Amino acid sequence: MLVLEPGTPGFEREWDMDTRSSSGTERHRTARPPFAVVAVVGTLLLFGVAVSAARVVGDSSSTRAARPAPATRTVTAPAPTWAADQAAEPRVALYGDSLSSESQSYFAEFLMRNGVTDVLTNSFGGTAPCDYLDEMRQDVAAFRPTAVVIEFSGNAFTECMQDANGTPVTGDEFFARYRDAATEALRIFAPSGAHVYFVGTPVSRGTEETRNRNSELLNRLYASLSTLGLSTYVDAGAAVLDHGHWTETLPCLADEPCAEATDTSGTPANVVRAPDGVHFCPASPGAVRGVTGECPVWSSGAFRFGTAMATPVVNAFLAGRP
């Protein structure tokens, strides 16, 4: 199975465009085999601060009122493939923006097919990591994840990414708020032993055309956090790029439907990016502040991105790591 390595993708700040994608909190769960649960002690000495106490507000399967839940795809998990002596019971939480909301069902399905039978997905278009810190504190106590996947491509629509006048922050302040929220996420999850995976997102058509480096810098920020030893950088954006560059189509994968289309070389291909050049759904209407509707057709880009986010988590669990 492929282990994803850090690369050099990028993604624009979605707030520079009139885009969005809707979703909410979903709990994907099937019966789990017995596992020995080992508490992994995380260290906060690298941060030099204490962790805020987690507050339990009920079962994490309930939908947060602030973000409406999407229609749930029915996922049938096959027999688990985990070894009986697996070091930890796999419980995976995903937090993200529109790219996660588009691909979260594929993310959960891939995990479940590989024996990860308890998955919490919590994503909404137009959001930033600072929007989820309170929910992360709740989920670390109520859901107790062993792995946490965090994907945010650079939105600044919401209050926590705005200045006192309600204007989206930019420049150094923009990156500082993303850095501070990502670091706080590590403070939240490290004491429980949960390993955090920060996701690199794909460059958009507009970003590549204007040669905007914000996406590259944001991905580098996520990658730099891995030096603390509490997180891993996942270059999931590369799954929908052509050697690091934006592309509308990619050759069909063996495990996906293949549209009746070909690329310039005549190879059977699928469309992997939305008409806006940012998102994944080939038939997606115009997004509003980062929120798009449900995709009515097969979304190869969402399938590839969701699977790429999940693959290193599966690899780690199969190797006996969190």
SETORVO-742001 format. One record per residue (C-alpha): x, y, z. Coordinates in steps of 0.001 Angstrom, whole numbers, padded with zeros to 6 digits, always signed. Example, Ala and Ser with C-alpha at 12.3 -4.5 7.8 and 13.67 -1.06 7.14 Angstrom:
+012300-004500+007800;+013670-001060+007140;
***
This chain:
+000000+000000+000000;+001306+003437-000848;+002717+005580+001917;+002331+009251+001001;+005427+011417+001353;+005670+015224+001658;+005799+017000-001700;+005298+020478-003046;+001615+021041-003797;-000353+024167-003066;-003793+025608-002858;-005137+029094-003026;-006836+030883-000213;-010476+030132-001001;-011516+033544+000288;-009857+035085-002765;-012638+033472-004822;-016405+033260-004649;-016438+029598-003658;-017736+027147-000985;-018950+023504-000090;-021413+022385+002551;-021315+019526+004998;-021402+018767+008700;-020591+016177+011307;-021045+012496+010468;-020273+009427+012552;-019381+006386+010441;-019372+003294+012606;-019645-000478+012347;-019156-003257+014878;-015523-003379+015966;-013393-006430+016696;-011779-006605+020157;-008515-004740+020432;-006126-004072+023270;-006264-000364+023995;-002967+001199+024953;-002833+004745+026272;-000051+006653+024565;+001284+009514+026642;+001799+012701+024581;+004223+015370+025686;+003588+019109+025896;+007084+020117+026972;+007730+021284+023424;+004961+023833+023829;+005677+024909+027407;+001995+025423+028169;-000833+023440+029673;-003754+021991+027747;-007235+023408+028257;-009575+020924+029878;-011803+019080+027422;-015515+019564+027954;-017910+016727+027133;-021158+017962+025610;-022713+014651+024620;-022231+011920+022076;-020020+013041+019196;-022337+011351+016707;-024842+014186+017024;-024851+016866+014331;-023649+020303+015370;-026487+022760+014884;-024276+025389+013317;-023483+023192+010332;-026223+021168+008643;-025363+017526+007959;-025269+016326+004352;-027042+013291+003024;-025145+010261+004331;-023853+007693+001869;-024455+004120+002923;-021111+002419+003471;-020875-001315+003940;-017638-002293+005630;-016178-005703+004788;-014671-007992+007367;-011924-006129+009290;-008363-006887+008281;-006709-005781+011527;-004558-008237+013457;-005952-009380+016795;-002922-008006+018613;-003172-004550+017022;-001655-002024+019419;-004590+000406+019473;-008251+000411+018580;-008527+002701+015522;-010756+005731+015963;-010225+008453+013367;-011504+012051+013348;-011422+014358+010317;-011729+018156+010457;-011752+020229+007298;-013262+022728+004891;-015005+022290+001536;-012383+019908+000164;-013013+017582+003100;-016780+017930+002887;-016628+016897-000769;-014418+013884-000068;-015285+012788+003485;-017514+009876+002415;-014670+008430+000311;-012279+009058+003215;-014504+007134+005625;-015209+004354+003130;-011506+003694+002522;-010812+003560+006252;-013723+001200+006883;-012702-001112+004060;-009361-001454+005789;-010754-002196+009232;-011012+001282+010753;-014600+000974+011838;-015127+004150+013892;-014753+007400+011947;-015936+010901+012820;-016020+013418+009946;-016572+017070+010746;-016207+019504+007860;-017869+022553+006351;-017045+024805+003420;-015427+028154+004082;-014116+027259+007540;-010636+027521+009053;-008957+025421+011781;-009692+028043+014446;-013425+027358+013939;-013036+023800+015265;-010888+024170+018379;-013832+023962+020795;-015199+020901+019002;-011760+019304+019070;-011693+019759+022853;-015087+018108+023088;-014214+015265+020726;-010921+014378+022422;-012970+013458+025495;-016206+012161+023943;-014825+010371+020860;-011226+009693+022007;-009616+009482+018556;-006372+007609+018038;-005667+009529+014827;-006764+013007+013754;-006709+014312+010175;-006782+018102+009728;-007324+019658+006276;-007758+023394+005695;-006812+025112+002453;-006733+028773+003520;-010198+030250+004095;-010701+033534+005948;-014500+033870+005803;-015317+033254+009454;-015031+035458+012547;-011880+033834+013915;-010073+034775+010683;-011224+038401+010663;-009985+041584+012311;-011988+043805+014642;-013712+045410+011651;-014847+042069+010215;-012263+042152+007415;-010405+038927+006537;-006843+039075+007826;-004016+038809+005309;-000247+038530+005171;+001661+037629+008316;-001471+037759+010478;-003228+035251+008214;-000418+032720+008539;-000027+033415+012261;-003660+032500+012912;-003355+029291+010899;-000114+028431+012697;-001565+029174+016139;-004707+027109+015492;-002696+024164+014153;-000385+024296+017171;-003374+024468+019511;-004790+021357+017838;-001574+019552+018735;-001905+020748+022348;-005444+019378+022421;-004714+015930+021021;-001129+015203+022114;-001901+014267+025756;-004335+011546+024607;-001717+009926+022368;-003664+010688+019201;-001401+011283+016212;-002269+014283+014034;-002031+014277+010228;-001920+017723+008593;-003083+017597+004979;-001496+019498+002119;-004088+020671-000423;-003915+020962-004233;-003082+024091-006152;-006080+025679-007853;-006235+026851-011446;-006304+030507-010361;-003350+030116-008033;-001261+028454-010711;-002168+031101-013286;-001271+033989-010954;+001714+032169-009392;+000392+033010-005931;+002659+031388-003301;+000210+031523-000381;-000849+027916-000896;+002722+026700-001036;+003571+028604+002153;+000533+027217+003967;+001471+023664+003033;+005025+024336+004201;+003646+025559+007507;+001814+022238+007978;+004906+020291+006985;+007088+022216+009440;+004942+021086+012373;+006010+017499+011803;+009417+018360+013287;+007756+018372+016722;+007229+014619+016401;+003511+014811+017158;+002197+015066+013609;+002736+013879+010037;+002412+015908+006857;+000309+014261+004127;+000612+015522+000557;-002934+014527-000396;-003193+017386-002888;-000768+015615-005201;-003464+013003-005885;-005366+015443-008120;-002381+017181-009715;-000294+016347-012764;+003286+016257-011459;+002487+019102-009076;+000522+021181-011587;-003192+021886-011897;-005011+019659-014369;-008635+019233-015350;-008394+015495-016048;-006293+012505-015006;-006185+008941-016369;-008887+006730-014851;-007913+004625-011852;-008517+000886-011910;-010870+001044-008905;-013180+003852-010073;-015820+004373-012759;-014383+005740-015981;-016277+008361-017947;-016483+008181-021704;-013740+010745-022149;-010086+010823-023098;-007222+013177-022412;-005039+014783-025071;-003076+011549-025499;-006219+009479-026036;-006036+007796-022616;-009394+007179-020855;-009688+009964-018287;-011902+011422-015571;-012440+015080-014716;-010846+015677-011305;-011569+019383-010716;-014757+021438-010638;-015517+024196-013168;-014390+026799-010599;-010877+025320-010738;-010849+024881-006953;-013134+022049-005944;-013620+018493-007231;-017158+017882-008540;-017276+017982-012385;-020891+019180-012275;-020620+021533-009305;-022534+024823-009545;-020889+028064-008525;-019830+028043-004888;-020872+030679-002352;-018237+031692+000209;-016638+028268-000031;-019843+026209+000141;-020909+023948-002729;-023851+021611-003104;-023854+017825-003156;-022211+016404-006275;-024776+014696-008581;-022163+012690-010514;-019088+010579-009813;-016384+012842-008382;-013016+011342-009218;-011165+014239-007601;-013004+013808-004301;-012423+010045-004450;-008679+010514-005013;-008291+013241-002393;-010325+011413+000267;-008406+008189-000313;-005077+010046-000202;-005988+011579+003158;-006889+008166+004576;-004027+006077+003161;-001232+007082+005593;-003592+006588+008536;-004344+003034+007395;-000653+002377+006771;+000259+003536+010266;-002372+001391+011967;-001443-001666+009961;+002143-001107+011071;+001026-000903+014706;+001432+002849+014991;-001208+005496+015848;
***
